Amino acid sequence: MAVDSERLKRRFDRLSEIGKTEGGGVSRLALSDEDKEARDLFVSWLKELGLEVKVDDLGNIYGILKGKNPDAAPLVMGSHLDSVPRGGKYDGTIGVLAGLEAIESLIEDGIEPDQPVIVVNFTNEEGARFPKPMISSGVLSGKFTTEDMYKLEDDNGISIEEELKRIGYLGDRENRLQEADKFFEVHIEQGPVLIDKGVNTGIVEGIQGLSWHQITYTGETDHAGPSPMEYRRDAGVGAVTAMSRLYEWVKKMNDETLITFGKIKASPGAVNVIPGEVTFSIDIRHPDKGVLEERIEQMKQTLLDTALEMKLDSQIEDLSYMPPVSFSVKLTNDLENICKNKGIPYHRMFSGAGHDAMYMNKLAETVMIFIPSIGGKSHNEAEESRWEDVALSTDLLYELVKQQVSAGSRVKGS
């Protein structure tokens, strides 16, 4: 039997009310009161299904359907419930709910898997409040340490560890997922490709690499009136010049390189004062590791050259680097065969955005399923997907899960 799309929609609608914005999106920053409310609701659904619930030391929530063989490595599904400020209601949420729906469908269909099947909600996937994305799956994969992640602070100086304690989701290290057989993540595409191609689902072969940086240009603060233009060391103009040059450089290449300047702060920040310091962020991406690393070096040289030309001091801080990831060829082929057998229009593609799957790929065979995004909009209130595509991709996940749990699984540690 197929998944229950109406039940899936009811749960989605309830979560969409938590942190709801006037524009129809959600604001559920990681470990905020709104995130806690969404977590509590998710946990209540897990308990209603009789699943074992565990919370680890980074607040990751696991709903576990115990398999016949407890020594088998688990099949894991999931995503995240946190959002960016005034973000969309689909991003992350659908992946958590699709995993929950797949487990409930297994129970309803009387399928007792040999291995444990787990749905997980990862903490701080977005990196919107605490300045590092996908920290929890990063810790599970050995990319980050718990101690370093605990120290991450938001703009108000509040740490992740403090907020985990405050909202009651600082769990035990022993509950942490140690290994997995497979990991599946359903997510909205966050781009226009699937809609433009007129297909209902995307089979994700991997994820573009990305690199985050923080740049500080320092000049001299001075009065806007008495300071002649030729004597100024204006950090603001320097930052604008650098950003404009980098943007035009990427546009002219017309390849798969992407660059974004998401955070800009001028100091002292007064209308009639020349900014003596400007800090801005850079997000640069490419699906090829070698090309990405070349682009990063070219970018840094442009930043340094611009600062020198504008007589500014410069500092470049590397915040985060994630190399491109390739997912399981077997699982992408399995999904393709299911689509062909069911007559589902699909497209094989790479993801332009980072997801927890890119770190989980180090623990297990991994694949993602993309849901078309209307207009390619995401990370804002205009984010929207057709519900028939959401239901279809969730059903595709369930078909893949059924296929995998009936095919046997490896023993932990093997």
N, C-alpha and C positions, 0 to 999 in steps of 0.2 A: 504494500500500500504506500501511497505517497505521503509526504508530511502534511500536517494540518496547517494550511496557510492562514486560516482564520484565527487559530490559537496564536500563531506567530505574530499576526497583526495586532491582536489584543495586547500581547506583551510589549510589542514595539510602541504602541500608543501610550501605554502606561509609563514606560521609560521616557518617552518624549515629553511628558508633563513635568519631569524632574529637571529643573533648571531651564524651563521653557522661556524663550525670549519673545518679545513683541513681534519680531519678524518671522517667527515660526521655527527658529533654530533652538539650540540649547547652549547654555554655559555651564559646564560641569568640569571645572578645573580639577586636576588631580588632588585628591585628599581634602577637597573642600567639603562643606556641609552637603552640597548637592551631590557630590561624588559618593559621600557616605550613604545618602538616602538611596541612590541607585544601587549601591553595593548591598545594602540591607534588603532591598526588594529582590535582587538576584539570588541572594542566599536563601530567602524565604521560598523561592521557586525550587531551588535545589533540594531543600528539605521536604517540600511537598511531594517530590518525586521519590523520596527515600534514598537519595544519593548521600554518600559520605561527603562531608564538607571539611576542607582543610584550608587554613590560611598560613602562608609562610612569612618569613621575616621581612619581606618587602611588601607585604599586604596582598600578594597574588592570591586569588580565590580559586580553589579547585573543587569542582563537583564531580565525584567519582562513582561511576557504575562499575562495581566490582565484577571482574570476569571470573570464569571458572578456574583459571590458572593465575594465582597471585604473583607468581614468579615471572610472568611474561611482561615484557616491556609494554607500557600502555600506548594506546592510540589517543592522541591529544588534539583537541580542536579549541578554537577561541580567538579572542581579540581583546578589545578594551572598551571601557565605559566612560573614560574621561574624554573631555573635548577641549578644543581651543576656545578662547573667549568669543562669544556670539558665533559659535560654530554650527555645523549641520547636525541633524539628528540621526543620520544614517551611519556616519563615519565611526567605525569600531563597534557600535552597538549591534549592528546586524550580524557581525561575526560571532559575537557572544551568544546572541539569541539563536542563530542558525545551529551552533553547536549544541545548545540546550535542546532545540527541537529535534535534532538528529538522535540524541540520546533518548528522549521521550518516545520517539517513533520506534526505536529498537525495543523499548519496553512494551509498547502497545502491540508490536508485531510478534512478541514472544521470542525474540532473538536474544539468546544468552551468549555473549561473546566469550571467546576463550581468554582474551586479554582484557585488562581493565580499559575502560573508555572514559576519557576525562574531558570536561569543558572547563576552560580557564579564562578568568578576567585578569589581564595584566595591569599592573600599576604604572601610572605616568608614561603611557606610550607616546603621548603627544609631545612632551617636552615643552609645553606652553607655559606652565607655571614654574617648574623646576628645570633649569636650562640644560637638559640632556635628554634626548628622546629615547624611547624603548629601553629604559634602564633595567627593567625587571627581566625581560628576556635576555638582555645583555649580561646580567649577573648569572642567570641560569647557564648561559653558554660559556662563561668564563671571561667575557669581554671586560666587565667591570667587577669591582669588589663591593660587597654590601657596605663596608665601612666608608668607602668613598662616596657611595650614593646617599648614605645617611646624612652626609655633610652638605649635600646640595641645598641651596637656599633659594627661596623665591625673592621677589623684589622688596619684600618687607623684612627680609632677614630671617624668615621662619624656615627651619630645616625639614627635610623629608621625615627624619626620625621623630621629630616633635609632632608632626601632623599625623603620622601613623599611630602614635600613642593617643593623641587627642581624640581621633575618631574611632578608636578601638579596633584598628586593623593591623597592629604590630603582632604578627603571629610568630610561629616557631621555625627556626632554621631547619629542624628535622622534617618539617612538612614540605620543604622545597622539592620540586620535581628534579630528580637526579638524572634521569635519562628517559627517552621515549623511542618508540618504534617508528611512529609516523606523526607528523603534525600537519593539520589542515586549517587554513584560514579563509573564510569568506569575507569579502570587503567590497565596498563600492570602488569603481575604477578611479574616481577623482580626476578624470580627464574626458575628452570628447571622442576618443577613438572608437569605442564600441557602438555608441549612438550613431556616429558618422557611417560606420560600416553596416548598420542595420541588423546587428546580431543581438542575441539575448544574453550571452554570457562570454566571459573571457577566461581562457586557460593561461595562467601566468607562469612563464618559464623562468623568471628570475626578476631581480630588482636592480635598478640603477645604483651605482655608487654615489655617495654624497659626502661633501666635506663642509663643515661649518667653521666660520672664523669671526673673530671680533677685531675690528680695526679702530685704533684711536689716533686721531690727528691732533697735534697740539701746536698752537700758534701763540698769539698774544691777545688777551682781552683788552678792549679799549672802547672809548666813547664813539658812538656812531657819527657825531657831529664834527668834532674838531680833528678827526683822524683822516688825513689825505689818503686817497685810494692807493697811491703808489707806495705808501709806507706800511700798509697793513699786512699782517700775517694772519689771515682769516681762515680759521680751521673749517668753518662752514663751507666756504667756497671751495676749499681743497677737497673736502669730502664729496661735494656735489660733482666736481670735475672728475674725480676718480670713478665715482659710480657711473657717470655718463660715459666715460671712456670704456669701462668694462662692459656696460650694457651694449654699446654699439659694436664692440669687438665680438661679442657672442652672437649678436644679430647677423653680422656679416659672414660669420663662419657657416651659418645656416645648416648646422649638423644637429646632433642630439644633445649638445651642451646646453645647460640651463643655468641661469644665474639670477639670484633674488637678493634684495636688500630689505630685510623685513623689519629691522629695528634701528632707529636713528635717534640719537639724543645729543642736543647741543647744550653747552654750558658757557655762561651762566643761564642762558635761556630767557633773556630780556629783549624786547623789541628794539631798544635803542643801544644795545651793547654788541660789539663785535665778538662772536663766539671764540673763546680762546681754546676750547677743546670740543671735539665732536667724536662721538663713538658710534659706529654703525656695524651691522652684521652682514655677512655674506654667506649665502647658501649656494654652492656650485655642484652640479651633478652631471654624470655621464655613465652610460652602461658598460664602458670598457675601462678597465683599471689603468692601463698604460696611458690612455688618452686623458683620463681624469687627472692623473698625477701630473701630466704635462700641462694641462690647463691650470692646475693649482699654482705651479711654478710661474707660468706666464702671468697669472693674475697678481701674484705677489710682487713680481717685478714692476708691473704697471702701478701698483699701489706705492711702491718705494720711489719710483721715478716721479710720480705726481707730487709726492710730499717734498722731494728735493727741489722740484721746479717751483713749488709754491712756498718754499722756505719754511716748511713745517717739520716738526719732529713726528715720527710715526712709530707705532707699535702694532704688530700683528700677532694676535693670540689664536692658536688653533684650538677650537672648542671640541670638535667631534669629527671623526672620520669613519666612514663605513664603506668598505670596498664593494664592488658589484657582486651579486650573488646569483648562482644558477641553481634552480630547483631540480628535483628528481625527474629524470627523463622517463623513468618507468611510470611514475604517477601522472605526469602530464599526458603521457600516451594512454594511460587507463582512463583519464577524464575524456580525452578525445574520442575513445572508442564508445564510452557511454553516450556522449553527445551524438555520435553517428547513429548508434542503435536506437536512440530516442528521437532522432530527427531534430535535434536542438541546434539552431544556428550559433556558431561559436567563432572565436578568433584567438589564436595563440599570440602572446604578447609579453613584453617586459613592463614592469611597473616603474613609473617615474617617481613614486613616493616610497619612503621607507616604511616597513611594517615589522611587527614582531617576528614574522616568518623569516626574516633575513638572519636573525640570530638563532632562532629555533632550528634553522637549517643545519647548524653545527651539531645539534643533538640528535636529529632524526631526519629520515626522508621527509621532504617537505614539498607542499604544493599549495597554491592559492587559486581561488575562484573569484573572478571579478564580476560585479553587477554593473550594468551600464549606468552612467551618471548623466542625467538630462542636462544638456548644455555644458557638460564637463565641469560643472561647478562643485567645489568642495571647500571645506574650512570656512564656510560662511553660511548665513541663514538661507540662501537660495538653493542650497544643496537638495537635490531631489532625484529619486529613482522610481521607475514604474513598479508597482507592487507585484505585477505578474512576473517581472524579472527577478525580484527578490525571492518570491516563492519558488520559481524555477531553479534558481541557483542553490537555494536551500535543499530542494529535492535532489539536485545533482550531487550535493555534498552527501546526502543520506545514501544515495546509490553507491557512491564511492566508499563510504564507511561500511556498508553491508558487504561489499565486495572484499574489502580488506580484512574484516574480522572473520570472514569465512575462509580466508586463504591461509590462516595460521599466522603466528607471530614468533619473534625470537625471544629467548629467555634473557632476563636482565643480565647485563655484563658480558653478553656473548657478542 
